[in-house]
Amino acid sequence: MSVHFARITSKSQTTVPAEVRKALKVGPGDTLAYRIGPDGVVVTRAEPMDTAYLRSLERGLSEWGTAEDAAAYDDL
C-alpha cells in the first residue's frame, strides 16, 4: 500500500494526487464519492448510477435532518 498526501486550501479545496487519480481511473469531469463509516472515509469513483441514486436518497432523507432526529436515531 502506498500513501499520498494533499493539502486543503483555505477554500476547502484540494488537488487529488496523480497517483490517486490513476488508481481511481478518474479525470476532469468525473465525480468522486466519499463514503463515511466508523473506521474512516473511503474515496471511490462515482459511477453515474451512484450519483443519481445517492442524490435521490439525499432528497428523500432530508426530512430527518434536525438535531432532534440525530439525537433520536444516531445510535441505531
PyMOL commands that set and color helices and strands:
alter all, ss='L'
color gray80, all
select helices_A, chain A and resi 18-24+48-64+67-73
alter helices_A, ss='H'
color red, helices_A
select strands_A, chain A and resi 31-37+40-46
alter strands_A, ss='S'
color yellow, strands_A
deselect
rebuild
show_as cartoon
